[in-house]
């Protein structure tokens, strides 16, 4: 996943100490209310992640999905949420 900021960011710090699971949540928001279906299992949308680089105005994050076939199975796509705590 690539996040582009509108200007060059200060990347001179050790980004893994600040951009981590303590300070940031990344999760999948299901599309079209499919999480309300009787057989829906939210744990299939689980993922882990880590920052692979942060240079200039670009933050690169590697996502590791628990079940890739459960992500965006509908014509309308799920949403990846990046939430800074």
N, C-alpha and C positions, 0 to 999 in steps of 0.2 A: 504494500500500500504506500502510495506516495502522497505526501501533503505538501502543497506549495503555498508558502506565505507570500504576501504582497510586497515584501521587502526583505533584504538580507537580514538574517537573524544573528544574534551573538551566539556562536557555537564554540567558543573557546573553553567551555566548561566540560566536565565529564558528564555527557548527557544521560548515560545509563543510571546515574545516581538521582537524576531529577525526573526523567521521563521513564517511569516504571509503573508497576501495578499499584503502588501505594498512592501515586499522584494522578494516574490516568486510568480510566476504564475504557475498554474497547469491546463492543458487543454488537450482536446482530439484532435488529428490530424487524420482526417478521412483517411481511406485506399483507395487506388486505384482510387483517384480522385472523389469519390462518392459525394463530396461537390459540384461538377459541375452539378449534375443531377437537372432537372427542379423542381422537387417536394421536394428537399432536404431542410430541415430547420435546420440551424446551431444551433439555440437555443435549439434544442432537445439534444445537446451534452453538455449543461451547467452542471456544477457541483460546489459544494462547498466542502470545506475540512477543517480539523483541525488536528494539531499535537496531537497525543495521548501519545507518549513517545519518548524519545531520550536518549538512554543508550549505553554506550561503542561505538560500531561502527554501531548501528542500529537506524534508524529514522523510526518511525511508524506514518503513516498518514491515517486518516479515510476519505474516499471519499463518498460523497452523490450525486448521479446522479439524474438529473431532469427526464430523461426517460431511464431507464436501457435497455429497448429493442432496443434502437437506438444505443447502443454501440456495435461495432464489429458485425454487422449482416451478414457480408460476411465471406467467408472462410479465406481470408486474414484479419488479425486483425487490428483494429485501434491502434494508438500509444498514450500512455499517456506521455505528455511532462511536465517535471519538469524544470522550467527556473528560475534561480536566476538572479534578476535584478541588 
